Amino acid sequence: MERRRDPRLGEPHEVNLPSGTLRYHDTGRGPVLVFVHGYLVNANLWRKLVPLLSSRFRCITPDWPLGAHLTPLRRDADLSPPGMADLIGDLLDALDLREVTVVGNDSGGAYSQLATISRPQRIARLVLNSCETPWCTWPPTHGAFGVLKTAARRPGTHRLLYQPLRLRATWRLPNTYGWLAKFPIDAKVMRGYVDPTLSVPEIRFDGRKAIGAVDIDFVKGAAERLRDSGLPILCAWAADDRVFPAERGRAYAELLGADFRAIADSYTYTAEDQPARTAGVLQDWLGAVR
């Protein structure tokens, strides 16, 4: 199983939280950015983006327990959306991070919305990077991702669903990663995404708990509170997104009173497809709101 994370993410660390041990990487100096990836990826999602930001920002990239992590959490850990929001907040508390900008991509953006309203004393800015909006479903129906929650009801069905990912030929299909990354992802990175849930039952259990508990009603509830929060929010959206259409991101920015920036020639994983453009959008916005 591929256990490495890109060295550009910085030194690996572990922190003991109420839900268990969380692994994260930390590099750079300056205002703090905490990155929240989505389901079945890990900190390597940010490997191209972090080195473009770390000269001006402290970048913290955890492996969230969403099926591609290395260290399983406690068996009784709450990995529902509110539980994941608490996990994000617990990390901020444990590291005593303040005035944080949370950057959430894919379902990590949904978790970030919930974390932002639950830890307002820690989070000063929010970046929603191609993720769930109140008009989406969670999981998305685009690419047939909706079957993920259904399959999670039974351990055997969940395990069976992921077996095709053993074959590289499946990685570019619309219902795997083909509609999330516009361009092929490095094979070693992909192995790091898919192997943990294929080979480690405890990791698979964490991922199954997480995906089985998602529901768009959580995002709808968070949207109401974010709209009235006055918090600086950026909707940084992939212009060519197949899963979270850009028009929904623009509409969400209008609802929240947020800024909207499109990132050209990218699908959902803008940090993968267009790291330089993503870094430019973040730097420009953060420079304007500080």
DAKACOR-V491150 format. One record per run of one state. SS is the DSSP state (~ for helix, > for strand, _ for the rest). FROM is the first residue (numbers start at 1). TO is the last residue. If there is no record, write none. Layout:
[[SS/FROM/TO] [SS/FROM/TO]]
This chain:
[[_/1/6] [~/7/9] [_/10/10] [>/11/17] [_/18/19] [>/20/27] [_/28/30] [>/31/36] [_/37/42] [~/43/53] [_/54/56] [>/57/62] [_/63/80] [~/81/94] [_/95/99] [>/100/106] [~/107/118] [_/119/122] [>/123/131] [_/132/141] [~/142/144] [_/145/146] [~/147/151] [_/152/154] [~/155/161] [_/162/162] [~/163/166] [_/167/167] [~/168/170] [_/171/186] [~/187/199] [_/200/200] [~/201/212] [_/213/215] [~/216/227] [_/228/231] [>/232/238] [_/239/245] [~/246/256] [_/257/258] [>/259/263] [_/264/269] [~/270/273] [_/274/274] [~/275/289] [_/290/290]]
